Amino acid sequence: MNRIQKGKTGLIVLSIISILLGIGCLIGGVVMIVNGAKNGVNNGSLVTTILLIAFGSLVAIIGLPLVAFGVVYVWTGASLVATKGTVSETNECAKGNTGNKKCPKCGATNTKDSTVCQVCGEPLE
C-alpha cells in the first residue's frame, strides 16, 4: 500500500467516524429537546425544561457540521488517486534527478545508485 492509498484510507476512516459522531449528536440533541418539551407539558421544573431544550439544541447544532465535514471528506478521500505520467513515474522533470529508479512494490522513487528501495526495502531491478 503506497502513501496515497494509506492517506486515502485514513481520511475515509476519520470521515466515517465524524459522520457517526455527528449522527449521534443529532439523535441525542433531538431526544433531549423532546424530553424537555415533555417535561414542560407535564408541569415539570422550568429550569430543567429550559436546560434540556437548550443543551439539546446545542448538541444537535454541533452534530450538523460533524456530519457535513464527514460527508465532504469521505467524498474527497474516495476521489483521491495516484497521479500517473512521466513526472510521477520517472521524475524526469526534476533537475538533477534523471535516472532514478522506481520501486516495483511501493512505487517510491529512489536514487539511481540504490540497490534496494529506501521506503520498503524491496530489491530494485
All heavy atoms as an XYZ file, in Angstrom:
883
protein
N       0.863     -1.179      0.000
C       0.000      0.000      0.000
C       0.907      1.239      0.000
O       1.757      1.395      0.861
C      -0.886     -0.048      1.255
C      -1.833      1.123      1.350
S      -2.900      1.116      2.807
C      -4.010     -0.193      2.440
N       0.728      2.109     -0.984
C       1.572      3.295     -1.059
C       1.028      4.415     -0.183
O      -0.007      4.283      0.465
C       1.751      3.748     -2.516
C       0.440      4.199     -3.148
O      -0.471      4.649     -2.464
N       0.353      4.088     -4.455
N       1.756      5.517     -0.141
C       1.382      6.630      0.749
C       0.020      7.225      0.411
O      -0.728      7.599      1.300
C       2.455      7.719      0.683
C       3.671      7.359      1.499
C       4.657      8.483      1.464
N       5.754      8.026      0.618
C       6.678      8.782      0.102
N       6.662     10.056      0.300
N       7.630      8.279     -0.632
N      -0.305      7.319     -0.858
C      -1.594      7.894     -1.248
C      -2.726      6.980     -0.789
O      -3.731      7.435     -0.263
C      -1.651      8.143     -2.765
C      -0.691      9.278     -3.122
C      -3.066      8.459     -3.215
C      -0.589      9.581     -4.587
N      -2.557      5.671     -0.939
C      -3.594      4.736     -0.505
C      -3.756      4.767      1.014
O      -4.866      4.697      1.522
C      -3.261      3.321     -0.972
C      -3.395      3.147     -2.473
C      -2.817      1.829     -2.949
O      -1.860      1.322     -2.366
N      -3.391      1.283     -4.006
N      -2.640      4.874      1.752
C      -2.725      4.961      3.214
C      -3.432      6.243      3.629
O      -4.277      6.225      4.520
C      -1.325      4.915      3.834
C      -0.673      3.569      3.781
C       0.714      3.615      4.386
C       1.429      2.297      4.210
N       2.805      2.352      4.697
N      -3.089      7.353      2.992
C      -3.742      8.623      3.299
C      -5.215      8.596      2.956
O      -6.053      9.125      3.699
N      -5.540      7.978      1.849
C      -6.934      7.856      1.414
C      -7.735      7.039      2.426
O      -8.818      7.437      2.842
C      -6.961      7.191      0.035
C      -8.319      6.958     -0.531
C      -8.188      6.328     -1.916
C      -9.543      6.100     -2.542
N      -9.439      5.663     -3.922
N      -7.188      5.921      2.855
C      -7.861      5.067      3.831
C      -8.036      5.788      5.152
O      -9.117      5.756      5.750
C      -7.058      3.769      4.040
O      -6.897      3.119      2.779
C      -7.757      2.841      5.007
N      -6.993      6.457      5.612
C      -7.085      7.200      6.875
C      -8.121      8.300      6.822
O      -8.887      8.501      7.777
N      -8.172      9.016      5.713
C      -9.142     10.103      5.559
C     -10.571      9.566      5.558
O     -11.457     10.132      6.207
C      -8.870     10.866      4.263
C      -9.740     12.084      3.984
C      -9.553     13.134      5.076
C      -9.398     12.677      2.631
N     -10.791      8.474      4.881
C     -12.133      7.888      4.839
C     -12.549      7.376      6.215
O     -13.687      7.581      6.645
C     -12.209      6.782      3.764
C     -12.104      7.415      2.376
C     -13.489      5.968      3.890
C     -11.996      6.426      1.237
N     -11.635      6.735      6.944
C     -11.961      6.230      8.284
C     -12.317      7.387      9.221
O     -13.323      7.334      9.936
C     -10.786      5.393      8.851
C     -10.963      5.120     10.334
C     -10.663      4.087      8.090
N     -11.503      8.444      9.223
C     -11.808      9.604     10.073
C     -13.122     10.262      9.673
O     -13.880     10.730     10.524
C     -10.667     10.618     10.006
C      -9.381     10.216     10.720
C      -8.285     11.234     10.471
C      -9.618     10.040     12.198
N     -13.412     10.283      8.394
C     -14.662     10.874      7.918
C     -15.871     10.072      8.387
O     -16.884     10.640      8.802
C     -14.660     10.946      6.394
O     -13.574     11.708      5.944
N     -15.762      8.760      8.334
C     -16.872      7.912      8.790
C     -17.082      8.078     10.292
O     -18.223      8.145     10.765
C     -16.620      6.443      8.391
C     -16.737      6.301      6.869
C     -17.583      5.498      9.103
C     -16.327      4.967      6.324
N     -15.987      8.183     11.046
C     -16.109      8.430     12.488
C     -16.798      9.767     12.732
O     -17.670      9.880     13.600
C     -14.723      8.378     13.160
C     -14.191      6.944     13.159
C     -14.783      8.916     14.583
C     -12.745      6.813     13.570
N     -16.439     10.782     11.958
C     -17.074     12.100     12.086
C     -18.567     12.027     11.793
O     -19.381     12.628     12.503
C     -16.393     13.093     11.142
O     -17.062     14.323     11.136
N     -18.930     11.292     10.754
C     -20.353     11.151     10.411
C     -21.108     10.449     11.536
O     -22.194     10.886     11.936
C     -20.518     10.389      9.079
C     -20.028     11.245      7.917
C     -21.967      9.971      8.858
C     -19.951     10.519      6.593
N     -20.526      9.372     12.074
C     -21.194      8.639     13.149
C     -21.346      9.495     14.403
O     -22.409      9.478     15.049
C     -20.438      7.350     13.450
C     -20.461      6.292     12.346
C     -19.579      5.110     12.711
C     -21.872      5.848     12.050
N     -20.301     10.236     14.757
C     -20.404     11.138     15.913
C     -21.454     12.218     15.677
O     -22.221     12.567     16.578
C     -19.050     11.787     16.212
C     -18.011     10.912     16.885
C     -16.675     11.636     16.955
C     -18.464     10.506     18.266
N     -21.493     12.761     14.472
C     -22.478     13.782     14.140
C     -23.896     13.265     14.222
O     -24.788     13.923     14.765
N     -24.125     12.059     13.709
C     -25.461     11.466     13.783
C     -25.843     11.205     15.237
O     -26.979     11.442     15.643
C     -25.531     10.181     12.923
C     -25.448     10.545     11.446
C     -26.795      9.383     13.218
C     -25.308      9.359     10.516
N     -24.875     10.732     16.024
C     -25.135     10.524     17.451
C     -25.501     11.820     18.157
O     -26.416     11.848     18.992
N     -24.797     12.901     17.830
C     -25.116     14.209     18.420
C     -26.508     14.670     18.000
O     -27.267     15.205     18.820
C     -24.078     15.254     18.009
S     -22.508     15.101     18.848
N     -26.834     14.496     16.741
C     -28.161     14.903     16.270
C     -29.268     14.126     16.973
O     -30.250     14.711     17.445
C     -28.271     14.714     14.751
C     -27.506     15.711     13.891
C     -27.510     15.274     12.429
C     -28.094     17.088     14.038
N     -29.106     12.821     17.075
C     -30.124     11.998     17.737
C     -30.220     12.359     19.222
O     -31.317     12.535     19.763
C     -29.817     10.498     17.536
C     -30.014     10.113     16.069
C     -30.697      9.630     18.443
C     -29.533      8.721     15.720
N     -29.058     12.473     19.880
C     -29.061     12.848     21.301
C     -29.680     14.211     21.536
O     -30.428     14.412     22.505
N     -29.386     15.164     20.673
C     -29.950     16.501     20.810
C     -31.455     16.504     20.650
O     -32.177     17.140     21.424
N     -31.952     15.765     19.666
C     -33.401     15.693     19.451
C     -34.082     15.014     20.635
O     -35.146     15.454     21.095
C     -33.713     14.955     18.119
C     -35.190     14.634     18.006
C     -33.254     15.795     16.945
N     -33.471     13.960     21.176
C     -34.042     13.276     22.341
C     -34.118     14.236     23.530
O     -35.130     14.286     24.245
C     -33.220     12.009     22.686
C     -33.587     11.463     24.051
C     -33.426     10.948     21.618
N     -33.056     15.028     23.747
C     -33.076     15.991     24.860
C     -34.137     17.077     24.648
O     -34.819     17.473     25.597
C     -31.699     16.626     25.036
C     -30.722     15.725     25.743
S     -29.198     16.571     26.165
C     -28.215     16.168     24.760
N     -34.280     17.545     23.435
C     -35.297     18.568     23.146
C     -36.696     18.010     23.398
O     -37.542     18.663     24.023
C     -35.144     19.085     21.694
C     -33.855     19.876     21.549
C     -36.344     19.945     21.301
C     -33.477     20.201     20.112
N     -36.955     16.788     22.931
C     -38.266     16.166     23.131
C     -38.534     15.939     24.614
O     -39.636     16.213     25.108
C     -38.366     14.844     22.330
C     -39.590     14.044     22.720
C     -38.358     15.132     20.843
N     -37.527     15.454     25.352
C     -37.706     15.255     26.791
C     -37.952     16.578     27.512
O     -38.740     16.640     28.454
C     -36.504     14.542     27.400
C     -36.485     13.064     27.077
O     -37.529     12.482     26.774
N     -35.314     12.464     27.133
N     -37.275     17.624     27.082
C     -37.505     18.938     27.675
C     -38.915     19.427     27.408
O     -39.581     19.991     28.294
N     -39.398     19.205     26.189
C     -40.770     19.616     25.856
C     -41.788     18.813     26.651
O     -42.774     19.370     27.154
C     -41.003     19.454     24.365
N     -41.555     17.503     26.797
C     -42.458     16.667     27.595
C     -42.453     17.120     29.051
O     -43.494     17.138     29.709
C     -42.045     15.195     27.516
C     -42.417     14.508     26.254
C     -41.991     13.036     26.318
C     -42.278     12.315     25.039
N     -41.816     10.919     25.092
N     -41.267     17.467     29.553
C     -41.137     17.932     30.926
C     -41.935     19.216     31.125
O     -42.588     19.401     32.163
C     -39.664     18.135     31.273
C     -39.433     18.404     32.737
O     -40.150     17.885     33.581
N     -38.427     19.210     33.037
N     -41.892     20.102     30.147
C     -42.639     21.352     30.247
C     -44.135     21.135     30.199
O     -44.900     21.784     30.916
N     -44.588     20.205     29.363
C     -46.015     19.903     29.252
C     -46.535     19.268     30.537
O     -47.658     19.525     30.973
C     -46.278     18.985     28.032
C     -47.702     18.446     28.037
C     -45.995     19.727     26.745
N     -45.720     18.438     31.157
C     -46.119     17.741     32.380
C     -45.911     18.594     33.629
O     -45.848     18.059     34.733
C     -45.364     16.418     32.516
C     -45.709     15.441     31.423
O     -46.793     15.502     30.861
N     -44.783     14.553     31.116
N     -45.782     19.894     33.461
C     -45.584     20.833     34.571
C     -44.356     20.493     35.408
O     -44.391     20.549     36.641
C     -46.835     20.904     35.458
C     -48.014     21.490     34.714
O     -47.832     22.343     33.850
N     -49.208     21.018     35.016
N     -43.284     20.133     34.745
C     -42.035     19.860     35.442
C     -41.333     21.165     35.780
O     -41.849     22.265     35.578
N     -40.143     21.048     36.300
C     -39.347     22.207     36.672
C     -39.016     23.036     35.428
O     -38.589     22.506     34.404
C     -38.062     21.742     37.353
O     -37.161     22.807     37.483
N     -39.227     24.343     35.541
C     -38.950     25.240     34.421
C     -37.460     25.249     34.085
O     -37.083     25.257     32.914
C     -39.436     26.658     34.754
C     -39.232     27.703     33.661
C     -40.013     27.316     32.413
C     -39.643     29.074     34.148
N     -36.617     25.209     35.099
C     -35.166     25.213     34.884
C     -34.741     23.944     34.140
O     -33.947     24.000     33.188
C     -34.418     25.349     36.231
C     -32.924     25.190     36.045
C     -34.753     26.657     36.910
N     -35.269     22.810     34.550
C     -34.933     21.541     33.887
C     -35.387     21.557     32.431
O     -34.659     21.129     31.535
C     -35.587     20.362     34.625
O     -35.189     20.393     35.995
C     -35.182     19.039     34.017
N     -36.585     22.065     32.192
C     -37.114     22.148     30.837
C     -36.225     23.017     29.962
O     -35.847     22.627     28.849
C     -38.546     22.720     30.861
O     -39.363     21.880     31.666
C     -39.120     22.810     29.467
N     -35.861     24.184     30.448
C     -35.016     25.110     29.678
C     -33.641     24.501     29.430
O     -33.110     24.578     28.313
C     -34.915     26.474     30.392
C     -36.272     27.172     30.353
C     -33.840     27.344     29.752
C     -36.344     28.431     31.184
N     -33.061     23.881     30.452
C     -31.732     23.274     30.293
C     -31.758     22.132     29.274
O     -30.849     22.020     28.444
C     -31.206     22.778     31.635
C     -30.690     23.847     32.584
C     -30.289     23.230     33.914
C     -29.506     24.582     31.977
N     -32.782     21.282     29.348
C     -32.861     20.173     28.391
C     -33.011     20.681     26.965
O     -32.340     20.192     26.048
C     -34.033     19.253     28.742
C     -33.780     18.235     29.849
C     -35.075     17.539     30.242
C     -32.751     17.210     29.411
N     -33.872     21.650     26.761
C     -34.079     22.174     25.408
C     -32.838     22.915     24.905
O     -32.408     22.730     23.763
C     -35.334     23.069     25.366
C     -36.585     22.207     25.580
C     -35.422     23.821     24.037
C     -37.867     22.986     25.712
N     -32.224     23.733     25.775
C     -31.038     24.499     25.355
C     -29.859     23.577     25.071
O     -29.195     23.708     24.037
C     -30.671     25.511     26.434
N     -29.588     22.643     25.986
C     -28.454     21.746     25.791
C     -28.703     20.812     24.604
O     -27.787     20.521     23.834
C     -28.176     20.943     27.064
C     -26.884     20.198     27.029
C     -25.666     20.870     27.012
C     -26.873     18.818     26.985
C     -24.469     20.177     26.960
C     -25.677     18.114     26.934
C     -24.480     18.796     26.923
N     -29.943     20.346     24.435
C     -30.284     19.504     23.274
C     -30.077     20.239     21.967
O     -29.572     19.684     20.999
N     -30.460     21.519     21.945
C     -30.253     22.327     20.738
C     -28.771     22.494     20.444
O     -28.338     22.387     19.291
C     -30.902     23.699     20.901
O     -32.282     23.570     21.110
N     -27.982     22.745     21.484
C     -26.539     22.917     21.315
C     -25.889     21.642     20.778
O     -25.083     21.688     19.844
C     -25.899     23.331     22.646
C     -24.403     23.564     22.637
C     -24.059     24.753     21.757
C     -23.888     23.767     24.042
N     -26.257     20.503     21.349
C     -25.687     19.228     20.898
C     -26.090     18.936     19.447
O     -25.274     18.492     18.642
C     -26.115     18.078     21.848
C     -25.747     16.726     21.282
C     -25.479     18.268     23.216
N     -27.333     19.217     19.100
C     -27.788     18.996     17.720
C     -27.062     19.924     16.751
O     -26.692     19.518     15.641
C     -29.304     19.200     17.628
N     -26.830     21.169     17.159
C     -26.116     22.123     16.304
C     -24.661     21.689     16.100
O     -24.104     21.855     15.020
C     -26.209     23.551     16.888
C     -27.641     24.070     16.732
C     -25.219     24.489     16.242
C     -27.913     25.359     17.476
N     -24.060     21.100     17.119
C     -22.686     20.587     16.989
C     -22.655     19.391     16.036
O     -21.687     19.198     15.301
C     -22.119     20.209     18.377
C     -21.868     21.477     19.197
C     -20.840     19.386     18.250
C     -21.520     21.219     20.639
N     -23.714     18.595     16.022
C     -23.759     17.415     15.154
C     -23.845     17.732     13.674
O     -23.324     16.987     12.846
N     -24.480     18.848     13.325
C     -24.643     19.199     11.910
C     -23.311     19.367     11.173
O     -23.111     18.769     10.116
C     -25.515     20.437     11.772
C     -27.004     20.232     12.077
C     -27.733     21.570     12.075
C     -27.617     19.287     11.084
N     -22.372     20.182     11.690
C     -21.098     20.303     10.956
C     -20.281     19.016     10.957
O     -19.549     18.753     10.004
C     -20.346     21.424     11.664
C     -21.126     21.795     12.855
C     -22.446     21.126     12.786
N     -20.415     18.200     12.017
C     -19.694     16.925     12.014
C     -20.155     16.047     10.855
O     -19.339     15.437     10.159
C     -19.904     16.190     13.342
C     -19.109     16.685     14.538
C     -19.571     15.989     15.808
C     -17.632     16.455     14.329
N     -21.449     15.983     10.635
C     -21.978     15.195      9.513
C     -21.544     15.818      8.181
O     -21.098     15.122      7.271
C     -23.514     15.088      9.592
C     -24.080     14.462      8.331
C     -23.928     14.277     10.813
N     -21.640     17.143      8.076
C     -21.276     17.818      6.819
C     -19.798     17.613      6.489
O     -19.447     17.267      5.348
C     -21.595     19.311      6.920
N     -18.911     17.816      7.474
C     -17.476     17.610      7.228
C     -17.194     16.156      6.882
O     -16.375     15.863      6.009
C     -16.644     18.034      8.432
C     -16.557     19.509      8.616
C     -16.771     20.075      9.868
C     -16.257     20.355      7.571
C     -16.698     21.444     10.057
C     -16.181     21.725      7.746
C     -16.397     22.269      8.998
N     -17.849     15.235      7.568
C     -17.647     13.817      7.278
C     -18.023     13.472      5.850
O     -17.292     12.764      5.163
N     -19.153     13.970      5.384
C     -19.595     13.686      4.014
C     -18.610     14.268      2.998
O     -18.219     13.603      2.034
C     -21.024     14.227      3.779
C     -21.393     14.202      2.310
C     -22.033     13.443      4.601
N     -18.182     15.505      3.226
C     -17.244     16.148      2.292
C     -15.928     15.385      2.228
O     -15.381     15.132      1.147
C     -17.000     17.622      2.691
C     -15.826     18.209      1.936
C     -18.250     18.450      2.455
N     -15.408     14.959      3.384
C     -14.113     14.296      3.377
C     -14.196     12.836      2.948
O     -13.212     12.291      2.450
C     -13.407     14.468      4.720
C     -12.879     15.870      4.859
C     -13.385     16.745      5.805
C     -11.900     16.337      4.000
C     -12.908     18.046      5.911
C     -11.427     17.624      4.086
C     -11.924     18.470      5.041
O     -11.467     19.754      5.133
N     -15.335     12.177      3.111
C     -15.489     10.847      2.522
C     -15.445     10.977      1.001
O     -14.781     10.210      0.312
C     -16.814     10.173      2.973
C     -17.182      9.023      2.051
C     -16.684      9.656      4.379
N     -16.126     11.992      0.496
C     -16.135     12.240     -0.940
C     -14.723     12.547     -1.432
O     -14.260     12.021     -2.449
C     -17.068     13.401     -1.235
C     -17.398     13.622     -2.683
C     -16.686     13.242     -3.775
C     -18.538     14.297     -3.183
N     -17.305     13.645     -4.924
C     -18.460     14.295     -4.582
C     -19.621     14.923     -2.588
C     -19.404     14.888     -5.387
C     -20.563     15.508     -3.400
C     -20.465     15.484     -4.777
N     -14.010     13.402     -0.696
C     -12.637     13.748     -1.067
C     -11.735     12.524     -1.027
O     -10.952     12.281     -1.950
C     -12.082     14.835     -0.125
O     -12.946     15.968     -0.172
C     -10.673     15.232     -0.506
N     -11.822     11.751      0.040
C     -10.987     10.557      0.163
C     -11.272      9.541     -0.913
O     -10.364      8.895     -1.435
N     -12.524      9.394     -1.278
C     -12.883      8.423     -2.304
C     -12.388      8.843     -3.682
O     -12.171      8.011     -4.555
C     -14.400      8.228     -2.333
N     -12.180     10.140     -3.886
C     -11.747     10.612     -5.202
C     -10.232     10.743     -5.336
O      -9.746     11.065     -6.419
C     -12.411     11.955     -5.514
O     -11.966     12.941     -4.617
N      -9.475     10.500     -4.275
C      -8.008     10.587     -4.370
C      -7.469      9.445     -5.216
O      -7.813      8.289     -5.019
C      -7.372     10.499     -2.982
C      -7.445     11.727     -2.097
C      -6.844     11.416     -0.744
C      -6.715     12.886     -2.729
N      -6.619      9.788     -6.160
C      -5.960      8.785     -6.992
C      -4.504      9.192     -7.180
O      -4.165     10.372     -7.139
C      -6.629      8.638     -8.387
C      -7.994      8.027     -8.262
C      -6.716      9.952     -9.098
N      -3.662      8.196     -7.389
C      -2.253      8.474     -7.660
C      -2.115      9.054     -9.061
O      -2.789      8.623     -9.992
C      -1.428      7.205     -7.530
N      -1.261     10.035     -9.196
C      -1.022     10.650    -10.499
C      -0.116      9.746    -11.310
O       0.856      9.216    -10.818
C      -0.349     12.020    -10.316
O      -1.139     12.788     -9.444
C      -0.202     12.722    -11.625
N      -0.449      9.576    -12.571
C       0.402      8.784    -13.461
C       0.942      9.692    -14.545
O       0.310     10.637    -14.951
C      -0.398      7.644    -14.076
C      -0.875      6.672    -13.043
C      -1.082      5.330    -13.653
C      -1.538      4.407    -12.545
N      -0.825      3.224    -12.458
N       2.135      9.389    -15.003
C       2.756     10.178    -16.046
C       4.258     10.203    -15.854
O       4.786      9.677    -14.887
N       4.955     10.859    -16.740
C       6.410     10.824    -16.687
C       6.969     11.508    -15.456
O       7.978     11.083    -14.928
C       7.007     11.477    -17.945
O       6.524     12.806    -18.026
C       6.668     10.706    -19.183
N       6.337     12.552    -14.991
C       6.881     13.261    -13.834
C       6.785     12.387    -12.586
O       7.728     12.269    -11.825
C       6.161     14.609    -13.609
C       6.629     15.261    -12.337
C       6.392     15.513    -14.785
N       5.649     11.745    -12.373
C       5.484     10.959    -11.169
C       6.174      9.602    -11.249
O       6.627      9.077    -10.260
C       4.009     10.753    -10.856
O       3.422      9.953    -11.844
N       6.277      9.023    -12.434
C       6.846      7.688    -12.549
C       8.371      7.699    -12.612
O       9.036      6.934    -11.943
C       6.278      6.977    -13.772
C       4.825      6.586    -13.591
C       4.258      5.898    -14.809
O       5.016      5.643    -15.772
O       3.061      5.630    -14.807
N       8.943      8.576    -13.423
C      10.395      8.554    -13.593
C      11.080      9.787    -13.024
O      12.290      9.834    -12.955
C      10.754      8.472    -15.097
O      10.228      9.624    -15.746
C      10.203      7.206    -15.718
N      10.296     10.778    -12.648
C      10.836     12.014    -12.090
C      11.796     12.691    -13.058
O      12.765     13.313    -12.659
C      11.514     11.736    -10.742
C      11.385     12.900     -9.796
O      10.686     13.868    -10.081
N      12.038     12.814     -8.667
N      11.546     12.564    -14.374
C      12.436     13.092    -15.388
C      12.532     14.610    -15.360
O      13.556     15.170    -15.720
C      11.976     12.646    -16.775
C      12.176     11.170    -17.027
C      11.585     10.740    -18.350
O      11.112     11.591    -19.108
O      11.598      9.536    -18.626
N      11.478     15.280    -14.966
C      11.479     16.738    -14.995
C      12.229     17.359    -13.832
O      12.538     18.536    -13.859
C      10.041     17.268    -15.025
S       9.216     16.879    -16.570
N      12.493     16.580    -12.796
C      13.204     17.129    -11.640
C      14.669     17.324    -12.005
O      15.331     16.414    -12.476
C      13.071     16.202    -10.441
N      15.179     18.515    -11.781
C      16.550     18.842    -12.164
C      17.544     18.018    -11.333
O      17.479     17.995    -10.124
C      16.790     20.326    -11.943
C      18.102     20.814    -12.471
C      18.205     22.309    -12.360
C      19.505     22.780    -12.985
N      19.621     24.215    -12.948
N      18.437     17.322    -11.993
C      19.459     16.544    -11.314
C      18.985     15.179    -10.853
O      19.731     14.463    -10.214
N      17.769     14.798    -11.157
C      17.251     13.517    -10.685
C      17.005     12.532    -11.824
O      16.241     11.602    -11.670
C      15.941     13.716     -9.907
C      16.178     14.362     -8.569
O      17.246     14.251     -7.999
N      15.165     15.036     -8.069
N      17.654     12.731    -12.954
C      17.421     11.821    -14.066
C      18.036     10.467    -13.758
O      19.082     10.364    -13.114
C      18.013     12.377    -15.371
O      19.395     12.649    -15.164
C      17.291     13.637    -15.795
N      17.384      9.410    -14.194
C      17.896      8.057    -13.992
C      17.487      7.447    -12.663
O      18.013      6.401    -12.282
N      16.587      8.062    -11.947
C      16.142      7.490    -10.685
C      15.430      6.172    -10.932
O      14.854      5.933    -11.988
C      15.196      8.453     -9.949
C      15.941      9.619     -9.350
O      17.156      9.603     -9.250
N      15.209     10.631     -8.954
N      15.472      5.304     -9.918
C      14.818      4.010    -10.020
C      13.493      4.049     -9.269
O      13.404      4.598     -8.184
C      15.710      2.919     -9.427
C      17.006      2.715    -10.160
C      17.828      1.639     -9.491
C      19.152      1.435    -10.189
N      19.989      0.439     -9.494
N      12.483      3.413     -9.875
C      11.168      3.341     -9.248
C      10.987      1.942     -8.666
O      11.268      0.941     -9.317
C      10.074      3.627    -10.277
C       8.691      3.575     -9.701
C       7.643      3.856    -10.751
C       6.263      3.671    -10.167
N       5.232      3.724    -11.165
N      10.518      1.888     -7.428
C      10.298      0.613     -6.756
C       9.099     -0.098     -7.383
O       8.019      0.490     -7.509
C      10.053      0.834     -5.270
S       9.678     -0.688     -4.372
N       9.255     -1.374     -7.746
C       8.131     -2.102     -8.336
C       7.040     -2.445     -7.311
O       5.904     -2.691     -7.666
C       8.777     -3.381     -8.886
C      10.015     -3.563     -8.082
C      10.476     -2.175     -7.706
N       7.392     -2.444     -6.021
C       6.433     -2.821     -4.985
C       5.602     -1.628     -4.503
O       4.387     -1.666     -4.525
C       7.165     -3.459     -3.803
C       6.248     -3.917     -2.694
C       7.023     -4.583     -1.573
C       6.104     -5.008     -0.441
N       6.851     -5.572      0.664
N       6.281     -0.553     -4.064
C       5.550      0.577     -3.467
C       5.490      1.809     -4.357
O       4.760      2.747     -4.064
C       6.151      0.956     -2.111
S       7.771      1.747     -2.207
N       6.281      1.846     -5.431
C       6.232      2.965     -6.359
C       7.087      4.158     -5.958
O       7.029      5.198     -6.598
N       7.872      4.026     -4.890
C       8.700      5.137     -4.428
C       9.855      5.377     -5.406
O      10.359      4.460     -6.042
C       9.259      4.842     -3.040
N      10.272      6.641     -5.514
C      11.408      6.997     -6.357
C      12.676      6.931     -5.516
O      12.742      7.497     -4.437
C      11.224      8.415     -6.921
O       9.998      8.469     -7.647
C      12.375      8.787     -7.829
N      13.666      6.209     -6.015
C      14.942      6.036     -5.323
C      16.067      6.608     -6.171
O      15.910      6.800     -7.374
C      15.195      4.542     -5.074
C      14.168      3.942     -4.138
O      14.297      4.033     -2.940
N      13.126      3.333     -4.707
N      17.209      6.864     -5.562
C      18.354      7.379     -6.311
C      18.834      6.331     -7.304
O      18.577      5.130     -7.146
C      19.501      7.767     -5.359
O      19.893      6.616     -4.608
C      19.074      8.875     -4.414
N      19.570      6.790     -8.322
C      19.970      5.876     -9.394
C      20.972      4.815     -8.950
O      21.072      3.772     -9.557
C      20.516      6.659    -10.576
C      21.662      7.577    -10.251
C      22.035      8.409    -11.451
C      22.993      9.513    -11.045
N      23.165     10.487    -12.099
N      21.689      5.042     -7.823
C      22.650      4.047     -7.356
C      22.101      3.156     -6.244
O      22.828      2.346     -5.686
C      23.951      4.732     -6.915
C      23.717      5.822     -5.881
O      22.564      6.241     -5.708
O      24.697      6.246     -5.245
N      20.821      3.258     -5.928
C      20.208      2.412     -4.899
C      20.032      0.997     -5.421
O      19.699      0.778     -6.579
C      18.833      2.954     -4.504
O      18.948      4.223     -3.921
N      20.238      0.017     -4.540
C      20.006     -1.375     -4.903
C      18.732     -1.907     -4.266
O      18.156     -2.876     -4.751
C      21.197     -2.252     -4.474
O      21.410     -2.096     -3.074
C      22.461     -1.867     -5.237
N      18.311     -1.289     -3.160
C      17.047     -1.646     -2.515
C      16.236     -0.372     -2.313
O      16.792      0.724     -2.213
C      17.253     -2.370     -1.160
C      17.930     -3.703     -1.346
C      18.016     -1.514     -0.192
N      14.928     -0.514     -2.247
C      14.039      0.636     -2.058
C      14.291      1.268     -0.695
O      14.370      0.575      0.320
C      12.580      0.205     -2.182
S      11.411      1.552     -1.922
N      14.384      2.588     -0.682
C      14.633      3.319      0.557
C      13.389      3.404      1.426
O      13.475      3.758      2.588
C      15.147      4.724      0.229
C      16.457      4.706     -0.523
C      16.808      6.063     -1.140
O      15.996      6.967     -1.173
N      18.029      6.165     -1.628
N      12.225      3.054      0.888
C      10.968      3.116      1.640
C      10.568      1.760      2.180
O      10.316      1.594      3.364
C       9.832      3.711      0.760
C       8.508      3.692      1.489
C      10.182      5.112      0.318
N      10.540      0.737      1.288
C      10.019     -0.578      1.718
C      11.082     -1.673      1.776
O      10.815     -2.759      2.267
C       8.862     -1.006      0.816
S       9.364     -1.430     -0.865
N      12.271     -1.443      1.233
C      13.344     -2.427      1.284
C      13.311     -3.449      0.160
O      14.107     -4.389      0.147
N      12.412     -3.312     -0.788
C      12.301     -4.225     -1.927
C      13.536     -4.075     -2.824
O      13.977     -2.961     -3.101
C      11.038     -3.904     -2.720
C      10.778     -4.798     -3.899
C      10.187     -6.149     -3.518
O       9.794     -6.334     -2.358
O      10.140     -7.016     -4.398
N      14.133     -5.187     -3.307
C      15.266     -5.076     -4.239
C      14.837     -4.361     -5.520
O      13.763     -4.627     -6.053
C      15.652     -6.527     -4.511
C      15.064     -7.305     -3.383
C      13.845     -6.575     -2.941
N      15.672     -3.459     -5.991
C      15.403     -2.726     -7.225
C      16.068     -3.412     -8.397
O      17.135     -3.987     -8.281
C      15.894     -1.285     -7.105
C      15.269     -0.447     -5.998
C      15.955      0.896     -5.892
C      13.785     -0.259     -6.241
N      15.432     -3.353     -9.545
C      15.969     -4.014    -10.754
C      16.987     -3.147    -11.423
O      16.995     -1.987    -11.443
C      14.819     -4.316    -11.712
C      13.804     -5.234    -11.081
C      12.527     -5.329    -11.894
O      12.313     -4.551    -12.834
O      11.735     -6.218    -11.583
